[in-house]
Amino acid sequence: MLLKDRLMAAMEAAVRGSFELHCPEMDIEAIIEEMDFAQYDPVKTKAKKDAVSPEVRASLPFDPAKCHGRIWGNGYGGQCSCKPSKDGSGDFCKRHDSSQKFGVFGGPFPEGQPWKKEVKLVPGEVEEKEAMEDGAGVGEFQKKGKKKKGKKKAEESPELVSLKEKYEGLYGRKARGPKVNNVEWLEMKIGEKEDEVRKLDEDAAEALEEKVNAMEKNEEELDEDTEDIRTWNYEGVEYLRNFGNGKILNENEEEVGTLNDDEEVVFLDGFREMHMNDGDYEDPASSGDESSEEE
């Protein structure tokens, strides 16, 4: 039994940790109360023959041999099926010995929980508890008979319906959780998502604008480089001169050098020799001719 208790405790801790990490807004304790971890016991070979629905379980009479605590039971509030702990008060299992969040089976239903129904005790139809001599009053049975029908689901307002549809359109899924019918919560979540989408749109527009500006700048620089190119003679050899940036190009529009402040060509590596070996080259030292621009 010790190994089984440890296994049940480990599974409960794993489920609680998963919900706290991924769904902190849900009523985790209510979910834990409702789950039957015993069904996952690997040692267990046969299913319970007396398994009943939560609704039927809540209408069963009080069993003094079981824990006196009430479980969530899908909102019906049945009696806990565990045995009382020997280390505790003697009336509750280990879990309910430290906390009776959902009250005591047979006692009043705690407020603040969405109970599906409350079976009230009627004088004359309540049986005395058996095998209880301490007079604690927790052994009273719930009224037997026809079960009351649950309340009809409240009709949602047009505003709530509209907010839920807007939420689903933004998030791609329906709103879920305990606050799903809270108008203020829905408006807050919708506002957060709209701000996120707006920020993405603004970033995309800014990036597009920067790209367009860069393209326009490149086009302007290209226009400046090509807007004033004319033939030009230097030391007898004909070149193309860009009067916009001072670059000297050969007949293949390949840059061979640039002009300095004295209107002399500063050739790139290798092009000075090609210039001097050109058939039209005229040595300025011997001819004394100045460079001239062709009209």
Secondary structure by P-SEA (a helix, b strand, c coil): caaaaaaaaaaaaaaaaaaaacccccaaaaaaaacccccccccccccccccccaaaaaaccccccccccccccccccccccccccccccccccccccccccccccccccccccccccccccccccccccccccccccccccccccbbbbccccccccaaaaaaaaaaaaaacccccccccccaaaaaaaaaaaaaaaaaaaaaaaaaaaaaaaaaaaaaaaaaaaccbbbbbbcccbbbbbccccbbbbccccccccccccccccccccaaaaaaaacccccccccccccccccc
